[in-house]
């Protein structure tokens, strides 16, 4: 069931640079759907027609990952850069990155022994540099340019029951949608699978989908923060790895459609699929954007530790149960 996830997480696709991710997905699904197309903003949409007169259901997963963009090439050959999406600068120090397609670099900051008071100061992005080993601006300009994307250089790894990788937010959701496309779904509903762009920079992708597809309901298939991190008290947990997909009842800017929320819970209980409620309401998803256009929307997420960082962790069973829940949801009456 994790056939696509390894490749998806190792592809580079910061917001606005989703081309490689989109082409990989399109190549793998084009023979399994009734229709597939790319819209003007870069969203990839695939349709699997239902067997009867059901509803038009939209499943959304965003292709983009958080990362960076080169903003200046300095005289000493280092690169200045800015975040694309929400990345805490404290998690990037000393990390390996890829600039553009294949230029390796390391994010550098002044050594701790020369920092004021001997404490590690929280850096500002304008104080950080990417070192690509160039000795001068002219040398660096031969291999990189202003506007290049920068991604974390993290390889996919399976460790026992866990997956360790970058960009699980939201290549996890993309992989779930691909698994659903490749499965035998017995549904009368027309199902649109939307692989969207630029979620991390303001939910841009869905803005033009609503009018195109006129869906009756939508579900954002996401990866969400867990809470079972070291030393974090249980009452502050958002989700917990191993307890199944997280069903959201509310998040920043949106109270989820009660019909969709109740139906997801009902389906999970009916088929004995483990699930959990997302217990913290911070953050946002494309569900909010769909709701603003008049489409009732819900959210189902795979819990992950350390999202928006160089490395995230999910549990395989949570991923598998997310696929099961959504498959069962699509096969129900609505």
Secondary structure, 3 states (H helix, E strand, C coil): CCCCHHHHHHCCCECCCCHHHHHHHHHHHCCCCCEEEECCCCCEEEEECCCCCCCEEEEEEECCECEEEEEEECCCCCEEEEEECCCCHHHCCCCEEEECCCEEEEEECCCHHHCHHHCCCCCCHHHCEEECCCCCHHHHHCCCCCCCEEEECCCCEEECCEEEECCHHHHHHHHHHHHHHHCCCCCCCEEEEEEECCCCCCCCHHHHHHHHHCCCEEEEEEEEECCCCCCCCHHHCCCCCCCCEEECCEECCEECCHHHHHHHHHHHHHCCCCEEECCCCCCCCHHHHHHHCCCEEEEEEEEEECCCCCCEEEEHHHHHHHHHHHHHHHCCCC
